[in-house]
Amino acid sequence: MAGQFCRYTVVGGAAFMLDAGILWLLTEYGKLYYLWSAALAFVAGLAVNYLLCRCWVFSLRTYQCAATEFSLFAGIGLLGLGGNELLLWFFTQQWGCYYLYSKMLAAVCIFCGNFYLRKMILFQGAAER
């Protein structure tokens, strides 16, 4: 499981970079409210996270149907999105953090929960590669 967690960390880092980059672009150049930008950016990060997890992090699957698997993966992601939006708002509005710093703090808070939920629900018997 340690190897999976390390690979998941790399994948999460890549997804975070995409997510944070889109958040910044949409907020600074698209002039969207940062919480709207965060939600849209999260979807892009979720897609990258799913593809890389499926190809590289977990070798065995609980569900063979990709549509079912993605739906559950996205459902867990939506829980993460809710937590992300709440924490992003809290750190930015209540603590006065710059929204990108808030994004980093929120990502750290959500990261481990997402790994364990996805491992338990989607990749239960997934052995180490």
C-alpha positions as CSV (number, residue, x, y, z in Angstrom):
1,M,0.0,0.0,0.0
2,A,2.9,2.4,0.6
3,G,3.8,2.2,-3.1
4,Q,0.3,3.0,-4.1
5,F,0.2,5.9,-1.7
6,C,3.4,7.3,-3.2
7,R,2.1,6.9,-6.7
8,Y,-1.2,8.5,-5.6
9,T,0.8,11.4,-4.2
10,V,2.5,11.9,-7.6
11,V,-0.8,11.7,-9.4
12,G,-2.4,14.1,-6.9
13,G,0.4,16.5,-7.3
14,A,-0.1,16.5,-11.1
15,A,-3.8,16.9,-10.7
16,F,-3.3,19.7,-8.2
17,M,-1.0,21.6,-10.5
18,L,-3.6,21.5,-13.3
19,D,-6.4,22.4,-10.8
20,A,-4.5,25.3,-9.3
21,G,-3.4,26.6,-12.7
22,I,-6.9,26.6,-14.0
23,L,-8.2,28.2,-10.8
24,W,-5.6,31.0,-11.2
25,L,-6.3,31.5,-14.9
26,L,-10.1,31.6,-14.5
27,T,-9.9,33.9,-11.4
28,E,-7.2,36.3,-12.6
29,Y,-7.9,36.4,-16.4
30,G,-11.4,35.1,-16.7
31,K,-12.5,37.3,-13.7
32,L,-14.6,34.6,-12.2
33,Y,-15.3,34.5,-8.5
34,Y,-12.7,32.2,-7.0
35,L,-15.1,29.6,-5.7
36,W,-16.7,29.2,-9.2
37,S,-13.2,29.0,-10.7
38,A,-12.3,26.4,-8.0
39,A,-15.2,24.2,-8.9
40,L,-14.5,24.3,-12.6
41,A,-10.8,23.7,-12.1
42,F,-11.6,20.8,-9.7
43,V,-13.4,18.9,-12.5
44,A,-10.3,19.1,-14.8
45,G,-8.1,17.8,-11.9
46,L,-10.6,15.0,-11.2
47,A,-10.4,13.8,-14.8
48,V,-6.6,13.7,-14.8
49,N,-6.6,12.0,-11.4
50,Y,-9.0,9.3,-12.5
51,L,-7.1,8.5,-15.7
52,L,-3.7,8.3,-13.9
53,C,-5.1,6.3,-11.0
54,R,-6.7,3.9,-13.4
55,C,-3.5,3.5,-15.5
56,W,-0.8,3.7,-12.9
57,V,-1.8,3.7,-9.2
58,F,-4.2,0.8,-8.8
59,S,-3.9,-2.4,-10.8
60,L,-7.0,-4.3,-9.7
61,R,-10.5,-2.9,-9.8
62,T,-13.6,-3.7,-7.8
63,Y,-15.8,-2.7,-10.8
64,Q,-15.1,-3.8,-14.3
65,C,-17.5,-1.3,-15.9
66,A,-15.5,1.9,-16.5
67,A,-18.7,4.0,-16.4
68,T,-19.6,2.6,-12.9
69,E,-16.1,3.0,-11.7
70,F,-15.8,6.6,-12.9
71,S,-19.2,7.5,-11.5
72,L,-18.1,6.3,-8.0
73,F,-14.7,7.9,-8.5
74,A,-16.5,11.2,-9.4
75,G,-18.9,10.8,-6.4
76,I,-16.0,10.6,-4.0
77,G,-14.5,13.6,-5.9
78,L,-17.7,15.5,-5.4
79,L,-17.4,14.9,-1.6
80,G,-13.9,16.2,-1.9
81,L,-15.2,19.2,-3.9
82,G,-17.6,20.1,-1.2
83,G,-14.9,19.9,1.4
84,N,-12.5,21.8,-0.9
85,E,-15.0,24.6,-1.5
86,L,-15.8,24.8,2.2
87,L,-12.2,24.9,3.3
88,L,-11.2,27.3,0.5
89,W,-13.9,29.7,1.6
90,F,-13.0,29.3,5.3
91,F,-9.3,29.9,4.8
92,T,-9.8,32.8,2.4
93,Q,-12.8,34.6,4.0
94,Q,-12.3,33.7,7.7
95,W,-8.5,33.5,8.0
96,G,-7.8,36.1,5.2
97,C,-5.4,33.8,3.2
98,Y,-4.7,34.5,-0.5
99,Y,-7.0,32.1,-2.4
100,L,-4.2,30.0,-3.9
101,Y,-2.7,29.5,-0.4
102,S,-6.1,28.5,0.7
103,K,-6.3,26.0,-2.2
104,M,-3.0,24.4,-1.0
105,L,-4.3,24.1,2.5
106,A,-7.6,22.6,1.4
107,A,-5.8,20.1,-0.9
108,V,-3.7,18.8,1.9
109,C,-6.8,18.4,4.1
110,I,-8.8,16.5,1.4
111,F,-6.0,14.4,0.0
112,C,-5.7,11.4,2.4
113,G,-9.5,11.0,2.7
114,N,-9.8,10.7,-1.0
115,F,-7.1,8.1,-1.2
116,Y,-8.6,5.9,1.5
117,L,-12.2,6.2,0.2
118,R,-11.1,5.4,-3.4
119,K,-9.0,2.5,-2.2
120,M,-11.8,1.1,0.0
121,I,-14.7,1.6,-2.5
122,L,-13.1,1.2,-5.9
123,F,-9.9,-0.7,-5.6
124,Q,-10.6,-2.9,-2.5
125,G,-8.4,-5.8,-3.4
126,A,-5.9,-3.8,-5.4
127,A,-2.5,-5.3,-4.8
128,E,0.7,-3.4,-5.2
129,R,2.1,-3.2,-8.6
